[in-house]
Amino acid sequence: MELQNLKIVGTAHVSEKSIKEVRETIRKEKPEIVAVELDEGRFRGLIEGEETSLREVLRARDGKIRLLLLQWLLSYIQKKIGKSVGIMPGEEMLTAVEEAKKIGASVVLIDRDIRITLQLLKDKMTFREKIKIFFSLLRSLFIRKGELIELDRITDEDILDDLVNEFKKLSPNAAKILIDERDIYMAKNLLALSQSEDKKIVAVIGAGHEKGVKRYIKSKIKE
């Protein structure tokens, strides 16, 4: 299915196994381009250690507070999970960037601007969906370590499908914005990159996007 010069690595965002796979794949494939599931803002945040604080959320103006609160909650939950397994959120993306630098590969950011994604969530989600998502995230703050899905298994296709389907039931609009639309956005960027550059590419994306990205690329190759 994949283009000859493109290798896609699907990762769990807080998983030692995923970090190892990213490192080993880049060292083995020796790509000239490493594409990562990041936009400029998140990339800068990872590299410079910048992030939205609860203080910033509370200081924000009314129109912005819900977007920042959602961003802060997502970040906090990932950090909590990461702390429980000794891994920082986004470490697999940082690993990809670091390995790219070691071999002199270019790093390309392929994800949609997080500000656009958050604005779409604000505009397109129904009030009911926003409430359901908010309380779902709130519950996640109190998940105990023993209740977590084994993180390395999140890349297993059956578990991944279950998680995605549950999310689509919880909030169809959020799933469309966070998963489906970004699948297409990243797939288009990878297609353009692979067709304009006669170079080997390794793309590092979340496992939840891998199937959708590959499906879109396959459909375009067949046309």
C-alpha positions in Angstrom: 0.0 0.0 0.0 2.7 2.5 1.0 4.7 4.5 -1.5 8.1 3.0 -2.2 9.9 5.9 -0.5 7.6 6.2 2.5 7.6 4.2 5.8 4.9 5.0 8.4 5.5 4.2 12.0 2.4 4.3 14.2 3.1 5.0 17.9 1.4 5.2 21.3 2.1 8.7 22.6 3.3 7.5 26.0 5.1 4.2 25.4 8.6 3.0 25.8 8.0 0.4 23.1 7.0 3.1 20.6 10.1 5.2 21.5 12.3 2.2 20.8 10.5 1.4 17.5 10.9 5.0 16.3 14.7 5.0 17.2 15.3 1.6 15.6 13.3 2.4 12.4 15.1 5.6 11.7 18.5 4.1 12.3 17.7 1.1 10.1 16.0 3.0 7.2 18.3 6.0 7.3 15.8 8.4 5.7 16.6 11.8 4.3 13.3 13.1 5.6 11.6 12.4 9.0 8.0 13.6 9.1 6.3 14.0 12.5 2.7 14.4 13.7 3.4 17.9 15.0 2.5 21.5 14.0 4.8 24.5 14.6 3.3 25.4 18.0 3.5 21.9 19.5 6.9 21.3 18.0 8.2 24.5 19.7 6.5 23.5 22.9 8.2 20.2 22.9 11.7 21.6 22.0 11.5 24.6 24.3 9.4 23.0 27.1 6.7 25.5 26.7 3.1 24.6 27.7 -0.2 26.0 28.7 -0.4 26.4 32.5 -3.5 26.4 34.6 -2.6 30.0 35.6 -2.8 31.0 31.9 -6.2 29.3 31.5 -7.6 31.2 34.5 -6.2 34.5 33.2 -7.6 34.0 29.7 -10.5 36.0 28.3 -13.9 34.3 28.1 -13.6 33.5 24.4 -10.3 31.8 24.8 -10.7 30.1 28.2 -12.5 26.9 26.9 -9.9 26.3 24.2 -7.0 26.7 26.7 -8.8 24.6 29.3 -9.2 21.7 26.8 -5.6 22.0 25.8 -4.5 22.1 29.4 -6.6 19.1 30.4 -5.3 17.0 27.5 -1.7 17.9 28.3 -2.3 17.2 32.1 -3.7 13.7 31.4 -0.9 12.8 29.1 1.6 14.0 31.7 -0.1 12.0 34.4 0.0 8.8 32.4 3.6 9.5 31.4 4.7 10.0 35.0 3.1 6.7 36.0 5.3 4.9 33.4 8.4 7.1 33.5 8.0 8.7 30.1 7.2 12.3 29.1 4.4 12.9 26.6 5.7 13.5 23.1 9.0 11.7 23.8 8.5 9.5 20.7 8.3 12.7 18.6 11.4 14.2 20.3 13.2 10.9 19.7 12.3 11.1 16.0 13.6 14.7 15.8 16.8 13.8 17.6 17.5 10.7 15.5 16.8 12.8 12.3 19.5 15.3 13.5 22.0 12.5 14.1 21.8 11.3 10.5 21.4 14.8 8.9 17.8 14.2 7.9 15.3 17.0 7.4 12.4 17.2 9.9 9.0 18.1 8.4 5.9 19.0 10.5 2.8 17.4 8.9 0.0 18.1 11.3 -2.6 20.8 11.2 -2.1 23.9 13.4 -3.4 23.0 16.9 -5.2 26.4 17.1 -7.3 25.6 14.0 -8.2 22.2 15.5 -9.2 23.6 18.8 -11.2 26.4 17.2 -13.0 23.8 15.1 -13.8 21.8 18.2 -15.3 24.9 19.8 -17.4 25.8 16.7 -18.5 22.4 15.5 -19.1 20.4 18.7 -22.6 20.4 20.2 -23.1 21.6 23.8 -23.9 18.0 24.8 -20.7 16.7 23.2 -18.6 19.4 25.0 -20.1 18.4 28.3 -19.5 14.7 27.7 -15.9 15.3 26.6 -15.3 17.6 29.5 -16.5 15.1 32.1 -14.7 12.2 30.3 -11.4 14.2 30.5 -12.2 15.1 34.1 -12.7 11.4 35.0 -9.4 10.7 33.4 -7.6 12.9 35.9 -8.5 10.4 38.6 -7.6 7.1 36.8 -5.4 4.9 39.0 -2.4 3.3 37.4 -3.9 -0.2 37.7 -6.9 1.0 35.6 -4.9 2.1 32.6 -4.8 0.0 29.4 -1.3 -1.5 29.0 0.2 1.4 27.0 2.3 -0.8 24.7 -0.9 -2.5 23.6 -2.5 0.7 22.3 -0.9 0.1 19.0 -2.7 -3.3 18.7 -5.2 -3.0 15.9 -8.2 -4.5 17.8 -7.7 -2.4 20.9 -7.1 0.7 18.7 -10.3 0.1 16.8 -12.2 -0.2 20.1 -10.8 3.0 21.4 -11.5 4.9 18.2 -15.1 3.5 18.0 -15.8 4.5 21.7 -14.5 8.0 21.0 -16.8 8.3 18.0 -19.8 7.2 20.1 -18.8 9.7 22.8 -18.5 12.6 20.4 -18.9 12.1 16.6 -18.0 15.7 15.8 -14.8 15.7 18.0 -13.8 12.4 16.4 -14.2 13.8 12.9 -12.1 16.9 13.8 -9.4 15.2 15.9 -9.1 12.0 13.9 -10.7 11.9 10.4 -9.8 15.4 9.3 -6.3 15.2 10.6 -5.8 11.8 8.9 -6.6 13.4 5.6 -4.5 16.5 6.3 -1.4 14.5 7.2 -1.9 12.0 4.4 -2.1 14.9 1.9 1.1 16.3 3.3 2.9 12.9 3.1 1.6 12.3 -0.5 2.9 15.8 -1.6 6.2 15.2 0.2 6.8 11.7 -1.3 5.9 12.9 -4.8 7.9 16.1 -4.8 11.0 14.7 -3.1 12.8 11.7 -4.5 14.0 10.8 -1.0 13.3 8.2 1.6 10.8 9.3 4.2 10.0 7.9 7.6 6.7 9.3 9.1 6.1 9.1 12.8 2.4 9.5 13.7 0.0 8.4 16.5 -1.3 4.8 16.1 -4.8 6.2 16.0 -4.0 7.9 12.7 -2.1 5.2 11.0 -5.0 3.3 9.5 -6.8 6.4 8.2 -3.6 7.9 6.8 -2.7 4.7 5.0 -6.3 4.3 3.7 -6.3 7.8 2.2 -2.9 7.3 0.5 -4.0 4.0 -0.9 -7.2 5.5 -2.3 -5.1 8.2 -4.1 -2.6 5.8 -5.4 -5.4 3.8 -7.0 -6.8 6.8 -8.8 
